[in-house]
Amino acid sequence: MKFHLNKEVLSAIGDGHTLSSSLRLSKFVKTGDRADSKAEVDWVCKGQMGAPPFSLSEIPGTETLRMKTKARLIINQSGGILENANLALHRHFSCPYIPGSAVKGVARHAAWCEWKDCDEEEQEVNARILAEVFGNPTGDEELDKVLSEKYMVDEHSGKVSFLPAFPVSHFKLETDILNSHEGKNPVPVFFPAVAPGSVFEFATKPLKRGSIFSLEELSMFATGYLKDGLEHYGIGAKTAAGYGWFEEVQE
């Protein structure tokens, strides 16, 4: 990764901190430490990072969707140390990205919410669509019952692949802060976040397996669920506070 380092930042970071360019992860502080210093996070946010040199639309058979962050985006913040910047940074391209598992998760949540809001007749139809896109069993007892009793659907994996999402052009990282209100001496915690207005490219790819729906239909269902999830539920951490919400980019 390419970073501008100066004496002030290095002094603030302190001795014993390492920068590793291994293919596993890049560590910005010692394992086991928490980044309490704003200088550490500022250092990460000022790193020279650009969009990857490719577009997901170049992959044959994919349906792409470009969405722009309406607020800050936090992905992979659950780690207790500033490892991989406490943000999902791609180990080869050094840019923030959204793992495919998270992309599929928000699309599946949107599909499930839509299914819950339907009347009984629509639920039966949407249940089959949901199972084809995301797999069966679904993890929801009521939904699995409909699939078992109405359609006698066997266990199978989903027939759509959800690819990791990458920034396409303009994006930047910002230093965010979380203040703990426990105790008399709260310690502020600084962490990096993707700034509002950053454009990401999402992609789904229907798989050539036996399905009652065509590849075009599967792609339409998956992309629709994904767009709905990003716009109405958000992705990543602190979505209840407005983080991770997207809007579609108008060409």
C-alpha positions in Angstrom: 0.0 0.0 0.0 1.2 3.5 -0.7 1.1 6.0 2.1 2.5 9.4 2.7 4.4 9.2 6.1 5.8 12.2 7.8 7.7 12.6 11.1 4.7 14.0 13.0 2.5 11.0 12.1 5.2 8.5 12.8 5.9 10.1 16.2 2.2 10.0 17.1 2.0 6.4 16.1 4.9 5.5 18.3 7.4 2.7 18.5 6.6 -0.9 17.9 3.9 -0.4 15.3 4.4 -2.3 12.0 3.3 -1.9 8.4 3.1 -5.3 6.8 2.5 -5.8 3.1 1.7 -9.5 3.4 -1.0 -11.0 1.2 -3.0 -11.9 4.4 -3.6 -8.5 6.0 -1.9 -5.1 6.6 -1.5 -4.2 10.2 -1.4 -0.5 11.2 -0.9 -1.1 14.9 0.3 -4.0 17.0 -2.0 -7.0 17.2 -4.0 -6.7 20.4 -3.9 -2.9 20.5 -6.8 -0.5 19.8 -6.4 2.6 17.8 -7.0 5.3 20.4 -4.9 7.8 18.5 -6.6 10.0 15.9 -3.2 10.3 14.2 -3.2 6.6 13.4 -6.6 6.7 11.7 -5.8 10.0 9.9 -2.7 8.3 8.6 -4.8 5.4 7.1 -7.4 7.8 5.7 -4.7 9.9 3.9 -3.3 6.9 2.1 -3.2 7.0 -1.7 -5.9 4.7 -2.8 -7.7 4.4 -6.1 -10.5 2.4 -7.6 -9.4 -1.1 -8.9 -8.4 -1.2 -12.6 -11.4 -3.1 -13.8 -15.2 -3.0 -13.9 -17.4 -5.8 -12.7 -19.4 -5.3 -15.9 -16.5 -6.9 -17.8 -17.4 -10.3 -16.3 -19.6 -12.1 -18.7 -23.2 -12.7 -17.6 -23.2 -10.1 -14.8 -25.9 -7.6 -14.0 -24.3 -4.5 -12.5 -25.7 -1.7 -10.4 -24.0 1.6 -9.4 -25.0 3.0 -6.1 -23.8 6.1 -4.2 -23.4 6.4 -0.4 -25.9 8.8 1.1 -24.0 8.8 4.4 -20.7 7.3 5.7 -20.1 3.6 5.2 -18.5 1.3 7.8 -17.7 -2.3 6.8 -15.9 -4.9 8.9 -15.8 -2.7 12.1 -16.3 -5.7 14.4 -12.5 -6.2 14.9 -11.1 -5.0 18.2 -7.9 -3.8 16.7 -6.9 -1.6 13.8 -6.0 -4.5 11.6 -6.8 -4.1 7.9 -7.7 -0.6 9.1 -10.7 -1.9 10.9 -12.3 -1.5 7.5 -12.6 -3.9 4.6 -9.7 -2.8 2.5 -8.8 -5.1 -0.4 -5.4 -6.7 0.1 -4.4 -6.3 -3.5 -6.0 -3.0 -4.6 -5.8 -1.2 -1.2 -9.3 0.3 -1.7 -12.4 -0.2 0.5 -14.8 -2.9 -0.7 -17.9 -4.7 0.4 -17.6 -8.5 0.6 -20.0 -10.6 -1.4 -21.4 -12.2 1.7 -22.5 -8.8 3.0 -24.0 -7.9 -0.4 -26.0 -11.1 -0.5 -27.0 -10.6 3.2 -28.6 -7.2 2.5 -30.4 -8.5 -0.6 -31.7 -11.5 1.3 -33.0 -9.3 4.1 -34.8 -7.1 1.6 -36.3 -10.2 0.0 -37.5 -11.6 3.3 -39.0 -8.3 4.4 -40.9 -8.1 1.1 -42.1 -11.7 1.6 -43.4 -10.9 5.1 -45.4 -7.9 3.8 -47.2 -9.8 1.1 -50.6 -11.4 1.4 -50.9 -15.2 1.5 -51.3 -15.7 -2.3 -48.3 -13.5 -3.1 -46.2 -15.1 -0.3 -46.4 -18.5 -2.0 -45.1 -17.1 -5.3 -42.4 -14.9 -3.7 -41.3 -17.8 -1.5 -40.3 -19.8 -4.6 -38.4 -16.8 -6.0 -36.6 -16.3 -2.7 -35.6 -20.0 -2.5 -34.3 -20.0 -6.1 -32.2 -16.9 -5.7 -30.8 -17.5 -2.1 -31.2 -21.2 -1.6 -33.3 -23.6 0.6 -33.7 -23.9 3.6 -33.9 -20.2 4.2 -33.5 -20.2 7.9 -37.0 -18.8 8.5 -39.4 -21.5 9.9 -42.5 -20.0 8.4 -41.0 -19.6 5.0 -39.5 -23.0 5.0 -42.9 -24.5 5.8 -44.4 -22.8 2.8 -41.6 -24.2 0.5 -42.0 -27.7 2.0 -45.8 -28.0 1.9 -46.6 -26.0 -1.2 -43.7 -26.8 -3.5 -41.9 -29.7 -1.8 -38.6 -27.9 -2.6 -35.4 -29.9 -1.9 -32.4 -28.4 -0.1 -30.2 -26.6 -2.6 -27.9 -23.6 -2.7 -28.8 -20.3 -4.3 -28.7 -19.9 -8.0 -27.3 -16.4 -8.0 -23.8 -15.2 -7.1 -23.4 -11.9 -5.4 -20.0 -10.4 -6.1 -18.0 -8.1 -3.9 -18.7 -4.4 -4.5 -15.9 -2.0 -5.4 -15.6 1.8 -5.7 -15.6 3.0 -9.3 -14.0 6.4 -9.2 -14.5 9.1 -6.6 -14.3 8.0 -3.0 -12.4 9.0 0.1 -12.0 7.8 3.6 -12.8 10.0 6.6 -11.9 9.8 10.3 -15.0 9.1 12.4 -15.4 9.0 16.2 -17.3 7.0 18.8 -17.6 8.4 22.3 -18.2 5.9 25.1 -20.5 7.4 27.8 -19.7 4.7 30.4 -17.8 5.9 33.5 -16.5 9.3 34.4 -13.6 9.3 31.9 -15.0 8.3 28.5 -12.3 7.4 25.9 -13.0 8.4 22.3 -12.5 5.7 19.7 -11.4 6.8 16.2 -12.0 4.7 13.1 -12.0 5.1 9.4 -15.2 5.3 7.3 -16.0 5.7 3.6 -17.2 9.2 3.0 -20.7 10.1 1.6 -21.0 10.5 -2.1 -18.7 7.5 -2.9 -19.9 5.4 -5.8 -19.7 1.6 -5.6 -20.4 -0.9 -8.3 -22.4 -4.0 -7.3 -22.9 -7.1 -9.5 -25.0 -10.3 -9.5 -24.4 -13.3 -11.7 -27.0 -16.0 -12.2 -25.6 -19.5 -12.3 -26.3 -22.0 -15.0 -28.1 -24.5 -12.8 -31.5 -26.1 -13.1 -34.1 -23.4 -12.3 -37.7 -22.7 -13.0 -36.7 -19.2 -13.9 -34.5 -18.0 -16.8 -31.1 -16.4 -16.1 -32.6 -13.0 -17.0 -35.4 -13.5 -14.5 -33.0 -14.6 -11.7 -30.8 -11.6 -12.4 -33.8 -9.2 -12.3 -35.0 -10.6 -9.0 -31.5 -10.5 -7.4 -30.7 -7.0 -8.6 -34.1 -5.7 -7.5 -33.7 -7.1 -4.0 -30.2 -5.7 -3.7 -31.2 -2.2 -4.8 -34.2 -2.3 -2.4 -31.9 -3.4 0.5 -29.2 -0.8 -0.1 -31.8 2.0 -0.3 -34.1 1.1 2.6 -32.0 -1.0 5.0 -28.4 -0.1 4.5 -25.3 -2.2 4.7 -22.5 -2.5 7.2 -22.4 -1.2 10.7 -24.6 1.5 12.4 -27.3 1.4 9.8 -29.9 2.4 12.4 -28.0 5.7 12.7 -28.1 6.2 8.9 -24.7 4.8 8.0 -24.4 2.5 4.9 -27.5 3.8 3.1 -27.2 4.1 -0.7 -29.0 5.8 -3.6 -28.9 4.8 -7.2 -26.5 6.7 -9.5 -28.3 8.5 -12.2 -26.4 8.2 -15.5 
